[in-house]
Amino acid sequence: MTDAGDLSMTVGEPNWAPLESVLTRQECAAYMYMGRAGNLELYKHHETRRYLNISADGSRFYLYREGRYLEVTRAVALQHVHH
């Protein structure tokens, strides 16, 4: 669990590597880069408008709930975004 108070969102040069390590290039086209919060990269799906939050190294996934980033499995993160 990561406290959002410690993770202010910043927008800079997009880091697509974490997303590209999880999805195909075609699937990546459905996302916008939104920025980063600490070591998390934040991507928003064009259609569902839901976020896929991935650690900068691509190994961990998070959902933002009640002011905190909660670590979840890759499957749960992808299900959340696509449904």
PyMOL Python script that loads the backbone (N, CA, C, O; Angstrom):
from pymol import cmd

cmd.read_pdbstr("""\
ATOM      1  N   MET A   1       0.853  -1.166   0.000  1.00  0.00           N
ATOM      2  CA  MET A   1       0.000   0.000   0.000  1.00  0.00           C
ATOM      3  C   MET A   1       0.900   1.230   0.000  1.00  0.00           C
ATOM      4  O   MET A   1       1.864   1.295   0.762  1.00  0.00           O
ATOM      5  N   THR A   2       0.595   2.187  -0.835  1.00  0.00           N
ATOM      6  CA  THR A   2       1.390   3.394  -0.949  1.00  0.00           C
ATOM      7  C   THR A   2       0.498   4.597  -0.701  1.00  0.00           C
ATOM      8  O   THR A   2      -0.533   4.748  -1.356  1.00  0.00           O
ATOM      9  N   ASP A   3       0.877   5.445   0.225  1.00  0.00           N
ATOM     10  CA  ASP A   3       0.091   6.626   0.576  1.00  0.00           C
ATOM     11  C   ASP A   3       0.209   7.657  -0.533  1.00  0.00           C
ATOM     12  O   ASP A   3       1.317   8.054  -0.894  1.00  0.00           O
ATOM     13  N   ALA A   4      -0.920   8.098  -1.076  1.00  0.00           N
ATOM     14  CA  ALA A   4      -0.920   9.069  -2.169  1.00  0.00           C
ATOM     15  C   ALA A   4      -0.337  10.405  -1.733  1.00  0.00           C
ATOM     16  O   ALA A   4       0.159  11.159  -2.570  1.00  0.00           O
ATOM     17  N   GLY A   5      -0.385  10.711  -0.453  1.00  0.00           N
ATOM     18  CA  GLY A   5       0.199  11.954   0.024  1.00  0.00           C
ATOM     19  C   GLY A   5       1.692  12.022  -0.232  1.00  0.00           C
ATOM     20  O   GLY A   5       2.259  13.109  -0.342  1.00  0.00           O
ATOM     21  N   ASP A   6       2.328  10.869  -0.327  1.00  0.00           N
ATOM     22  CA  ASP A   6       3.761  10.798  -0.603  1.00  0.00           C
ATOM     23  C   ASP A   6       4.051  10.808  -2.097  1.00  0.00           C
ATOM     24  O   ASP A   6       5.213  10.886  -2.498  1.00  0.00           O
ATOM     25  N   LEU A   7       3.016  10.730  -2.926  1.00  0.00           N
ATOM     26  CA  LEU A   7       3.200  10.556  -4.363  1.00  0.00           C
ATOM     27  C   LEU A   7       2.461  11.624  -5.150  1.00  0.00           C
ATOM     28  O   LEU A   7       1.357  11.375  -5.635  1.00  0.00           O
ATOM     29  N   SER A   8       3.035  12.784  -5.285  1.00  0.00           N
ATOM     30  CA  SER A   8       2.383  13.792  -6.106  1.00  0.00           C
ATOM     31  C   SER A   8       2.642  13.461  -7.573  1.00  0.00           C
ATOM     32  O   SER A   8       3.733  13.030  -7.945  1.00  0.00           O
ATOM     33  N   MET A   9       1.627  13.669  -8.387  1.00  0.00           N
ATOM     34  CA  MET A   9       1.736  13.351  -9.802  1.00  0.00           C
ATOM     35  C   MET A   9       2.523  14.426 -10.524  1.00  0.00           C
ATOM     36  O   MET A   9       2.306  15.619 -10.312  1.00  0.00           O
ATOM     37  N   THR A  10       3.438  13.997 -11.379  1.00  0.00           N
ATOM     38  CA  THR A  10       4.190  14.906 -12.220  1.00  0.00           C
ATOM     39  C   THR A  10       4.054  14.454 -13.665  1.00  0.00           C
ATOM     40  O   THR A  10       3.874  13.268 -13.942  1.00  0.00           O
ATOM     41  N   VAL A  11       4.138  15.393 -14.564  1.00  0.00           N
ATOM     42  CA  VAL A  11       4.066  15.077 -15.982  1.00  0.00           C
ATOM     43  C   VAL A  11       5.375  15.510 -16.603  1.00  0.00           C
ATOM     44  O   VAL A  11       5.819  16.645 -16.432  1.00  0.00           O
ATOM     45  N   GLY A  12       5.971  14.612 -17.309  1.00  0.00           N
ATOM     46  CA  GLY A  12       7.229  14.892 -17.987  1.00  0.00           C
ATOM     47  C   GLY A  12       7.297  14.074 -19.256  1.00  0.00           C
ATOM     48  O   GLY A  12       6.279  13.770 -19.878  1.00  0.00           O
ATOM     49  N   GLU A  13       8.497  13.727 -19.623  1.00  0.00           N
ATOM     50  CA  GLU A  13       8.707  12.901 -20.806  1.00  0.00           C
ATOM     51  C   GLU A  13       8.039  11.539 -20.595  1.00  0.00           C
ATOM     52  O   GLU A  13       8.315  10.878 -19.595  1.00  0.00           O
ATOM     53  N   PRO A  14       7.176  11.108 -21.504  1.00  0.00           N
ATOM     54  CA  PRO A  14       6.500   9.815 -21.333  1.00  0.00           C
ATOM     55  C   PRO A  14       7.479   8.650 -21.247  1.00  0.00           C
ATOM     56  O   PRO A  14       8.484   8.610 -21.956  1.00  0.00           O
ATOM     57  N   ASN A  15       7.167   7.713 -20.372  1.00  0.00           N
ATOM     58  CA  ASN A  15       7.924   6.476 -20.255  1.00  0.00           C
ATOM     59  C   ASN A  15       6.998   5.346 -20.674  1.00  0.00           C
ATOM     60  O   ASN A  15       6.167   4.895 -19.886  1.00  0.00           O
ATOM     61  N   TRP A  16       7.135   4.893 -21.899  1.00  0.00           N
ATOM     62  CA  TRP A  16       6.262   3.853 -22.438  1.00  0.00           C
ATOM     63  C   TRP A  16       6.767   2.455 -22.145  1.00  0.00           C
ATOM     64  O   TRP A  16       6.022   1.493 -22.334  1.00  0.00           O
ATOM     65  N   ALA A  17       8.001   2.303 -21.692  1.00  0.00           N
ATOM     66  CA  ALA A  17       8.600   0.978 -21.497  1.00  0.00           C
ATOM     67  C   ALA A  17       7.771   0.069 -20.586  1.00  0.00           C
ATOM     68  O   ALA A  17       7.561  -1.089 -20.948  1.00  0.00           O
ATOM     69  N   PRO A  18       7.286   0.529 -19.420  1.00  0.00           N
ATOM     70  CA  PRO A  18       6.499  -0.373 -18.582  1.00  0.00           C
ATOM     71  C   PRO A  18       5.236  -0.876 -19.277  1.00  0.00           C
ATOM     72  O   PRO A  18       4.900  -2.055 -19.170  1.00  0.00           O
ATOM     73  N   LEU A  19       4.537   0.002 -19.983  1.00  0.00           N
ATOM     74  CA  LEU A  19       3.315  -0.400 -20.685  1.00  0.00           C
ATOM     75  C   LEU A  19       3.647  -1.374 -21.806  1.00  0.00           C
ATOM     76  O   LEU A  19       2.948  -2.368 -22.000  1.00  0.00           O
ATOM     77  N   GLU A  20       4.716  -1.088 -22.542  1.00  0.00           N
ATOM     78  CA  GLU A  20       5.116  -1.946 -23.649  1.00  0.00           C
ATOM     79  C   GLU A  20       5.588  -3.313 -23.181  1.00  0.00           C
ATOM     80  O   GLU A  20       5.574  -4.267 -23.958  1.00  0.00           O
ATOM     81  N   SER A  21       6.005  -3.426 -21.930  1.00  0.00           N
ATOM     82  CA  SER A  21       6.424  -4.729 -21.408  1.00  0.00           C
ATOM     83  C   SER A  21       5.221  -5.589 -21.017  1.00  0.00           C
ATOM     84  O   SER A  21       5.363  -6.791 -20.795  1.00  0.00           O
ATOM     85  N   VAL A  22       4.042  -4.977 -20.934  1.00  0.00           N
ATOM     86  CA  VAL A  22       2.833  -5.675 -20.497  1.00  0.00           C
ATOM     87  C   VAL A  22       1.886  -5.957 -21.664  1.00  0.00           C
ATOM     88  O   VAL A  22       1.231  -6.999 -21.695  1.00  0.00           O
ATOM     89  N   LEU A  23       1.814  -5.035 -22.617  1.00  0.00           N
ATOM     90  CA  LEU A  23       0.849  -5.119 -23.708  1.00  0.00           C
ATOM     91  C   LEU A  23       1.543  -5.163 -25.056  1.00  0.00           C
ATOM     92  O   LEU A  23       2.718  -4.817 -25.179  1.00  0.00           O
ATOM     93  N   THR A  24       0.800  -5.594 -26.065  1.00  0.00           N
ATOM     94  CA  THR A  24       1.319  -5.545 -27.426  1.00  0.00           C
ATOM     95  C   THR A  24       1.346  -4.085 -27.883  1.00  0.00           C
ATOM     96  O   THR A  24       0.709  -3.225 -27.274  1.00  0.00           O
ATOM     97  N   ARG A  25       2.067  -3.820 -28.928  1.00  0.00           N
ATOM     98  CA  ARG A  25       2.136  -2.461 -29.475  1.00  0.00           C
ATOM     99  C   ARG A  25       0.755  -1.971 -29.892  1.00  0.00           C
ATOM    100  O   ARG A  25       0.420  -0.802 -29.697  1.00  0.00           O
ATOM    101  N   GLN A  26      -0.032  -2.854 -30.459  1.00  0.00           N
ATOM    102  CA  GLN A  26      -1.392  -2.501 -30.878  1.00  0.00           C
ATOM    103  C   GLN A  26      -2.243  -2.142 -29.659  1.00  0.00           C
ATOM    104  O   GLN A  26      -2.993  -1.167 -29.706  1.00  0.00           O
ATOM    105  N   GLU A  27      -2.145  -2.902 -28.580  1.00  0.00           N
ATOM    106  CA  GLU A  27      -2.900  -2.620 -27.364  1.00  0.00           C
ATOM    107  C   GLU A  27      -2.444  -1.309 -26.723  1.00  0.00           C
ATOM    108  O   GLU A  27      -3.264  -0.573 -26.174  1.00  0.00           O
ATOM    109  N   CYS A  28      -1.158  -1.015 -26.786  1.00  0.00           N
ATOM    110  CA  CYS A  28      -0.622   0.229 -26.206  1.00  0.00           C
ATOM    111  C   CYS A  28      -1.238   1.466 -26.854  1.00  0.00           C
ATOM    112  O   CYS A  28      -1.355   2.512 -26.216  1.00  0.00           O
ATOM    113  N   ALA A  29      -1.629   1.348 -28.111  1.00  0.00           N
ATOM    114  CA  ALA A  29      -2.210   2.479 -28.831  1.00  0.00           C
ATOM    115  C   ALA A  29      -3.507   2.963 -28.194  1.00  0.00           C
ATOM    116  O   ALA A  29      -3.945   4.081 -28.468  1.00  0.00           O
ATOM    117  N   ALA A  30      -4.127   2.144 -27.350  1.00  0.00           N
ATOM    118  CA  ALA A  30      -5.385   2.511 -26.697  1.00  0.00           C
ATOM    119  C   ALA A  30      -5.161   3.316 -25.413  1.00  0.00           C
ATOM    120  O   ALA A  30      -6.122   3.628 -24.710  1.00  0.00           O
ATOM    121  N   TYR A  31      -3.907   3.656 -25.097  1.00  0.00           N
ATOM    122  CA  TYR A  31      -3.588   4.342 -23.844  1.00  0.00           C
ATOM    123  C   TYR A  31      -2.950   5.704 -24.076  1.00  0.00           C
ATOM    124  O   TYR A  31      -2.273   5.939 -25.077  1.00  0.00           O
ATOM    125  N   MET A  32      -3.187   6.582 -23.127  1.00  0.00           N
ATOM    126  CA  MET A  32      -2.535   7.898 -23.071  1.00  0.00           C
ATOM    127  C   MET A  32      -1.591   7.881 -21.873  1.00  0.00           C
ATOM    128  O   MET A  32      -1.911   7.308 -20.832  1.00  0.00           O
ATOM    129  N   TYR A  33      -0.448   8.499 -22.020  1.00  0.00           N
ATOM    130  CA  TYR A  33       0.456   8.648 -20.882  1.00  0.00           C
ATOM    131  C   TYR A  33      -0.012   9.849 -20.068  1.00  0.00           C
ATOM    132  O   TYR A  33      -0.179  10.943 -20.608  1.00  0.00           O
ATOM    133  N   MET A  34      -0.224   9.644 -18.769  1.00  0.00           N
ATOM    134  CA  MET A  34      -0.745  10.711 -17.922  1.00  0.00           C
ATOM    135  C   MET A  34       0.316  11.339 -17.018  1.00  0.00           C
ATOM    136  O   MET A  34       0.169  12.487 -16.597  1.00  0.00           O
ATOM    137  N   GLY A  35       1.374  10.602 -16.719  1.00  0.00           N
ATOM    138  CA  GLY A  35       2.427  11.133 -15.857  1.00  0.00           C
ATOM    139  C   GLY A  35       2.932  10.059 -14.922  1.00  0.00           C
ATOM    140  O   GLY A  35       2.751   8.865 -15.162  1.00  0.00           O
ATOM    141  N   ARG A  36       3.581  10.508 -13.833  1.00  0.00           N
ATOM    142  CA  ARG A  36       4.091   9.552 -12.861  1.00  0.00           C
ATOM    143  C   ARG A  36       3.799  10.032 -11.460  1.00  0.00           C
ATOM    144  O   ARG A  36       3.654  11.229 -11.210  1.00  0.00           O
ATOM    145  N   ALA A  37       3.715   9.088 -10.555  1.00  0.00           N
ATOM    146  CA  ALA A  37       3.530   9.367  -9.131  1.00  0.00           C
ATOM    147  C   ALA A  37       4.585   8.527  -8.411  1.00  0.00           C
ATOM    148  O   ALA A  37       4.460   7.306  -8.324  1.00  0.00           O
ATOM    149  N   GLY A  38       5.610   9.178  -7.903  1.00  0.00           N
ATOM    150  CA  GLY A  38       6.722   8.431  -7.308  1.00  0.00           C
ATOM    151  C   GLY A  38       7.360   7.570  -8.371  1.00  0.00           C
ATOM    152  O   GLY A  38       7.798   8.082  -9.401  1.00  0.00           O
ATOM    153  N   ASN A  39       7.423   6.253  -8.139  1.00  0.00           N
ATOM    154  CA  ASN A  39       8.003   5.357  -9.146  1.00  0.00           C
ATOM    155  C   ASN A  39       6.931   4.647  -9.978  1.00  0.00           C
ATOM    156  O   ASN A  39       7.215   3.640 -10.626  1.00  0.00           O
ATOM    157  N   LEU A  40       5.707   5.169  -9.961  1.00  0.00           N
ATOM    158  CA  LEU A  40       4.626   4.586 -10.745  1.00  0.00           C
ATOM    159  C   LEU A  40       4.394   5.384 -12.017  1.00  0.00           C
ATOM    160  O   LEU A  40       4.380   6.615 -11.998  1.00  0.00           O
ATOM    161  N   GLU A  41       4.213   4.676 -13.116  1.00  0.00           N
ATOM    162  CA  GLU A  41       3.855   5.299 -14.386  1.00  0.00           C
ATOM    163  C   GLU A  41       2.347   5.137 -14.556  1.00  0.00           C
ATOM    164  O   GLU A  41       1.805   4.053 -14.341  1.00  0.00           O
ATOM    165  N   LEU A  42       1.674   6.222 -14.943  1.00  0.00           N
ATOM    166  CA  LEU A  42       0.208   6.249 -15.008  1.00  0.00           C
ATOM    167  C   LEU A  42      -0.258   6.369 -16.458  1.00  0.00           C
ATOM    168  O   LEU A  42       0.121   7.301 -17.168  1.00  0.00           O
ATOM    169  N   TYR A  43      -1.075   5.426 -16.881  1.00  0.00           N
ATOM    170  CA  TYR A  43      -1.609   5.394 -18.238  1.00  0.00           C
ATOM    171  C   TYR A  43      -3.127   5.323 -18.172  1.00  0.00           C
ATOM    172  O   TYR A  43      -3.679   4.607 -17.337  1.00  0.00           O
ATOM    173  N   LYS A  44      -3.805   6.058 -19.047  1.00  0.00           N
ATOM    174  CA  LYS A  44      -5.277   6.047 -19.070  1.00  0.00           C
ATOM    175  C   LYS A  44      -5.750   5.433 -20.383  1.00  0.00           C
ATOM    176  O   LYS A  44      -5.263   5.779 -21.460  1.00  0.00           O
ATOM    177  N   HIS A  45      -6.705   4.517 -20.273  1.00  0.00           N
ATOM    178  CA  HIS A  45      -7.287   3.869 -21.445  1.00  0.00           C
ATOM    179  C   HIS A  45      -8.244   4.850 -22.132  1.00  0.00           C
ATOM    180  O   HIS A  45      -9.075   5.475 -21.473  1.00  0.00           O
ATOM    181  N   HIS A  46      -8.125   4.981 -23.449  1.00  0.00           N
ATOM    182  CA  HIS A  46      -8.952   5.930 -24.211  1.00  0.00           C
ATOM    183  C   HIS A  46     -10.445   5.680 -24.059  1.00  0.00           C
ATOM    184  O   HIS A  46     -11.213   6.629 -23.901  1.00  0.00           O
ATOM    185  N   GLU A  47     -10.865   4.435 -24.103  1.00  0.00           N
ATOM    186  CA  GLU A  47     -12.297   4.126 -24.082  1.00  0.00           C
ATOM    187  C   GLU A  47     -12.874   4.049 -22.682  1.00  0.00           C
ATOM    188  O   GLU A  47     -13.895   4.677 -22.402  1.00  0.00           O
ATOM    189  N   THR A  48     -12.238   3.286 -21.790  1.00  0.00           N
ATOM    190  CA  THR A  48     -12.813   3.083 -20.458  1.00  0.00           C
ATOM    191  C   THR A  48     -12.498   4.236 -19.515  1.00  0.00           C
ATOM    192  O   THR A  48     -13.169   4.407 -18.497  1.00  0.00           O
ATOM    193  N   ARG A  49     -11.477   5.033 -19.848  1.00  0.00           N
ATOM    194  CA  ARG A  49     -11.035   6.173 -19.026  1.00  0.00           C
ATOM    195  C   ARG A  49     -10.472   5.715 -17.674  1.00  0.00           C
ATOM    196  O   ARG A  49     -10.343   6.517 -16.749  1.00  0.00           O
ATOM    197  N   ARG A  50     -10.142   4.441 -17.564  1.00  0.00           N
ATOM    198  CA  ARG A  50      -9.568   3.914 -16.332  1.00  0.00           C
ATOM    199  C   ARG A  50      -8.052   3.866 -16.445  1.00  0.00           C
ATOM    200  O   ARG A  50      -7.488   3.753 -17.533  1.00  0.00           O
ATOM    201  N   TYR A  51      -7.418   3.956 -15.295  1.00  0.00           N
ATOM    202  CA  TYR A  51      -5.960   3.998 -15.241  1.00  0.00           C
ATOM    203  C   TYR A  51      -5.325   2.635 -15.066  1.00  0.00           C
ATOM    204  O   TYR A  51      -5.835   1.781 -14.341  1.00  0.00           O
ATOM    205  N   LEU A  52      -4.203   2.445 -15.742  1.00  0.00           N
ATOM    206  CA  LEU A  52      -3.326   1.311 -15.520  1.00  0.00           C
ATOM    207  C   LEU A  52      -2.052   1.898 -14.923  1.00  0.00           C
ATOM    208  O   LEU A  52      -1.316   2.614 -15.601  1.00  0.00           O
ATOM    209  N   ASN A  53      -1.797   1.594 -13.665  1.00  0.00           N
ATOM    210  CA  ASN A  53      -0.660   2.141 -12.923  1.00  0.00           C
ATOM    211  C   ASN A  53       0.385   1.042 -12.757  1.00  0.00           C
ATOM    212  O   ASN A  53       0.129   0.008 -12.140  1.00  0.00           O
ATOM    213  N   ILE A  54       1.561   1.285 -13.316  1.00  0.00           N
ATOM    214  CA  ILE A  54       2.610   0.263 -13.355  1.00  0.00           C
ATOM    215  C   ILE A  54       3.890   0.838 -12.760  1.00  0.00           C
ATOM    216  O   ILE A  54       4.229   1.996 -13.007  1.00  0.00           O
ATOM    217  N   SER A  55       4.599   0.028 -11.975  1.00  0.00           N
ATOM    218  CA  SER A  55       5.888   0.476 -11.443  1.00  0.00           C
ATOM    219  C   SER A  55       6.830   0.749 -12.612  1.00  0.00           C
ATOM    220  O   SER A  55       6.694   0.151 -13.679  1.00  0.00           O
ATOM    221  N   ALA A  56       7.774   1.645 -12.410  1.00  0.00           N
ATOM    222  CA  ALA A  56       8.684   2.061 -13.483  1.00  0.00           C
ATOM    223  C   ALA A  56       9.446   0.889 -14.082  1.00  0.00           C
ATOM    224  O   ALA A  56       9.824   0.933 -15.252  1.00  0.00           O
ATOM    225  N   ASP A  57       9.676  -0.159 -13.295  1.00  0.00           N
ATOM    226  CA  ASP A  57      10.388  -1.324 -13.825  1.00  0.00           C
ATOM    227  C   ASP A  57       9.442  -2.341 -14.459  1.00  0.00           C
ATOM    228  O   ASP A  57       9.895  -3.366 -14.968  1.00  0.00           O
ATOM    229  N   GLY A  58       8.137  -2.073 -14.435  1.00  0.00           N
ATOM    230  CA  GLY A  58       7.149  -2.926 -15.080  1.00  0.00           C
ATOM    231  C   GLY A  58       6.774  -4.184 -14.316  1.00  0.00           C
ATOM    232  O   GLY A  58       6.083  -5.049 -14.854  1.00  0.00           O
ATOM    233  N   SER A  59       7.215  -4.299 -13.076  1.00  0.00           N
ATOM    234  CA  SER A  59       7.000  -5.548 -12.342  1.00  0.00           C
ATOM    235  C   SER A  59       5.805  -5.545 -11.396  1.00  0.00           C
ATOM    236  O   SER A  59       5.375  -6.606 -10.942  1.00  0.00           O
ATOM    237  N   ARG A  60       5.265  -4.366 -11.094  1.00  0.00           N
ATOM    238  CA  ARG A  60       4.162  -4.281 -10.132  1.00  0.00           C
ATOM    239  C   ARG A  60       3.050  -3.403 -10.676  1.00  0.00           C
ATOM    240  O   ARG A  60       3.276  -2.496 -11.477  1.00  0.00           O
ATOM    241  N   PHE A  61       1.823  -3.705 -10.209  1.00  0.00           N
ATOM    242  CA  PHE A  61       0.624  -3.031 -10.691  1.00  0.00           C
ATOM    243  C   PHE A  61      -0.164  -2.507  -9.501  1.00  0.00           C
ATOM    244  O   PHE A  61      -0.155  -3.106  -8.426  1.00  0.00           O
ATOM    245  N   TYR A  62      -0.852  -1.373  -9.702  1.00  0.00           N
ATOM    246  CA  TYR A  62      -1.550  -0.714  -8.604  1.00  0.00           C
ATOM    247  C   TYR A  62      -2.895  -0.177  -9.047  1.00  0.00           C
ATOM    248  O   TYR A  62      -3.066   0.234 -10.195  1.00  0.00           O
ATOM    249  N   LEU A  63      -3.852  -0.185  -8.122  1.00  0.00           N
ATOM    250  CA  LEU A  63      -5.122   0.516  -8.283  1.00  0.00           C
ATOM    251  C   LEU A  63      -5.130   1.657  -7.281  1.00  0.00           C
ATOM    252  O   LEU A  63      -4.608   1.528  -6.174  1.00  0.00           O
ATOM    253  N   TYR A  64      -5.721   2.766  -7.675  1.00  0.00           N
ATOM    254  CA  TYR A  64      -5.839   3.921  -6.782  1.00  0.00           C
ATOM    255  C   TYR A  64      -7.194   3.847  -6.106  1.00  0.00           C
ATOM    256  O   TYR A  64      -8.231   3.937  -6.763  1.00  0.00           O
ATOM    257  N   ARG A  65      -7.183   3.682  -4.793  1.00  0.00           N
ATOM    258  CA  ARG A  65      -8.409   3.549  -4.017  1.00  0.00           C
ATOM    259  C   ARG A  65      -8.300   4.355  -2.737  1.00  0.00           C
ATOM    260  O   ARG A  65      -7.328   4.231  -1.993  1.00  0.00           O
ATOM    261  N   GLU A  66      -9.311   5.186  -2.487  1.00  0.00           N
ATOM    262  CA  GLU A  66      -9.412   5.941  -1.237  1.00  0.00           C
ATOM    263  C   GLU A  66      -8.106   6.657  -0.867  1.00  0.00           C
ATOM    264  O   GLU A  66      -7.656   6.601   0.277  1.00  0.00           O
ATOM    265  N   GLY A  67      -7.514   7.324  -1.850  1.00  0.00           N
ATOM    266  CA  GLY A  67      -6.324   8.120  -1.611  1.00  0.00           C
ATOM    267  C   GLY A  67      -5.023   7.348  -1.525  1.00  0.00           C
ATOM    268  O   GLY A  67      -4.004   7.890  -1.098  1.00  0.00           O
ATOM    269  N   ARG A  68      -5.049   6.083  -1.928  1.00  0.00           N
ATOM    270  CA  ARG A  68      -3.839   5.258  -1.846  1.00  0.00           C
ATOM    271  C   ARG A  68      -3.694   4.398  -3.100  1.00  0.00           C
ATOM    272  O   ARG A  68      -4.677   4.039  -3.748  1.00  0.00           O
ATOM    273  N   TYR A  69      -2.452   4.080  -3.420  1.00  0.00           N
ATOM    274  CA  TYR A  69      -2.170   3.123  -4.478  1.00  0.00           C
ATOM    275  C   TYR A  69      -1.997   1.763  -3.813  1.00  0.00           C
ATOM    276  O   TYR A  69      -1.100   1.566  -2.993  1.00  0.00           O
ATOM    277  N   LEU A  70      -2.870   0.831  -4.180  1.00  0.00           N
ATOM    278  CA  LEU A  70      -2.847  -0.508  -3.611  1.00  0.00           C
ATOM    279  C   LEU A  70      -2.283  -1.479  -4.633  1.00  0.00           C
ATOM    280  O   LEU A  70      -2.749  -1.524  -5.771  1.00  0.00           O
ATOM    281  N   GLU A  71      -1.289  -2.253  -4.237  1.00  0.00           N
ATOM    282  CA  GLU A  71      -0.701  -3.218  -5.152  1.00  0.00           C
ATOM    283  C   GLU A  71      -1.678  -4.352  -5.418  1.00  0.00           C
ATOM    284  O   GLU A  71      -2.296  -4.890  -4.499  1.00  0.00           O
ATOM    285  N   VAL A  72      -1.806  -4.707  -6.698  1.00  0.00           N
ATOM    286  CA  VAL A  72      -2.676  -5.796  -7.137  1.00  0.00           C
ATOM    287  C   VAL A  72      -1.914  -6.634  -8.153  1.00  0.00           C
ATOM    288  O   VAL A  72      -0.817  -6.268  -8.576  1.00  0.00           O
ATOM    289  N   THR A  73      -2.494  -7.746  -8.536  1.00  0.00           N
ATOM    290  CA  THR A  73      -1.859  -8.570  -9.562  1.00  0.00           C
ATOM    291  C   THR A  73      -2.032  -7.917 -10.936  1.00  0.00           C
ATOM    292  O   THR A  73      -2.874  -7.040 -11.128  1.00  0.00           O
ATOM    293  N   ARG A  74      -1.232  -8.362 -11.855  1.00  0.00           N
ATOM    294  CA  ARG A  74      -1.341  -7.881 -13.233  1.00  0.00           C
ATOM    295  C   ARG A  74      -2.745  -8.157 -13.764  1.00  0.00           C
ATOM    296  O   ARG A  74      -3.352  -7.291 -14.393  1.00  0.00           O
ATOM    297  N   ALA A  75      -3.261  -9.359 -13.515  1.00  0.00           N
ATOM    298  CA  ALA A  75      -4.584  -9.741 -14.006  1.00  0.00           C
ATOM    299  C   ALA A  75      -5.667  -8.814 -13.464  1.00  0.00           C
ATOM    300  O   ALA A  75      -6.548  -8.396 -14.215  1.00  0.00           O
ATOM    301  N   VAL A  76      -5.620  -8.489 -12.190  1.00  0.00           N
ATOM    302  CA  VAL A  76      -6.619  -7.603 -11.591  1.00  0.00           C
ATOM    303  C   VAL A  76      -6.516  -6.211 -12.194  1.00  0.00           C
ATOM    304  O   VAL A  76      -7.538  -5.594 -12.497  1.00  0.00           O
ATOM    305  N   ALA A  77      -5.308  -5.708 -12.373  1.00  0.00           N
ATOM    306  CA  ALA A  77      -5.114  -4.368 -12.952  1.00  0.00           C
ATOM    307  C   ALA A  77      -5.671  -4.303 -14.364  1.00  0.00           C
ATOM    308  O   ALA A  77      -6.367  -3.350 -14.716  1.00  0.00           O
ATOM    309  N   LEU A  78      -5.370  -5.309 -15.173  1.00  0.00           N
ATOM    310  CA  LEU A  78      -5.856  -5.314 -16.559  1.00  0.00           C
ATOM    311  C   LEU A  78      -7.360  -5.497 -16.626  1.00  0.00           C
ATOM    312  O   LEU A  78      -8.019  -4.882 -17.465  1.00  0.00           O
ATOM    313  N   GLN A  79      -7.915  -6.328 -15.763  1.00  0.00           N
ATOM    314  CA  GLN A  79      -9.372  -6.505 -15.729  1.00  0.00           C
ATOM    315  C   GLN A  79     -10.057  -5.191 -15.365  1.00  0.00           C
ATOM    316  O   GLN A  79     -11.071  -4.831 -15.963  1.00  0.00           O
ATOM    317  N   HIS A  80      -9.511  -4.484 -14.398  1.00  0.00           N
ATOM    318  CA  HIS A  80     -10.067  -3.189 -13.975  1.00  0.00           C
ATOM    319  C   HIS A  80     -10.103  -2.207 -15.154  1.00  0.00           C
ATOM    320  O   HIS A  80     -11.110  -1.533 -15.370  1.00  0.00           O
ATOM    321  N   VAL A  81      -9.038  -2.131 -15.892  1.00  0.00           N
ATOM    322  CA  VAL A  81      -8.939  -1.174 -16.992  1.00  0.00           C
ATOM    323  C   VAL A  81      -9.864  -1.532 -18.146  1.00  0.00           C
ATOM    324  O   VAL A  81     -10.460  -0.644 -18.756  1.00  0.00           O
ATOM    325  N   HIS A  82      -9.988  -2.779 -18.446  1.00  0.00           N
ATOM    326  CA  HIS A  82     -10.724  -3.194 -19.647  1.00  0.00           C
ATOM    327  C   HIS A  82     -12.210  -3.452 -19.440  1.00  0.00           C
ATOM    328  O   HIS A  82     -12.927  -3.731 -20.400  1.00  0.00           O
ATOM    329  N   HIS A  83     -12.685  -3.363 -18.191  1.00  0.00           N
ATOM    330  CA  HIS A  83     -14.112  -3.625 -17.952  1.00  0.00           C
ATOM    331  C   HIS A  83     -14.793  -2.446 -17.316  1.00  0.00           C
ATOM    332  O   HIS A  83     -15.994  -2.498 -17.048  1.00  0.00           O
TER     333      HIS A  83
END
""", "prot")
cmd.dss("prot")
cmd.show_as("cartoon", "prot")
cmd.util.cbc("prot")
cmd.orient("prot")
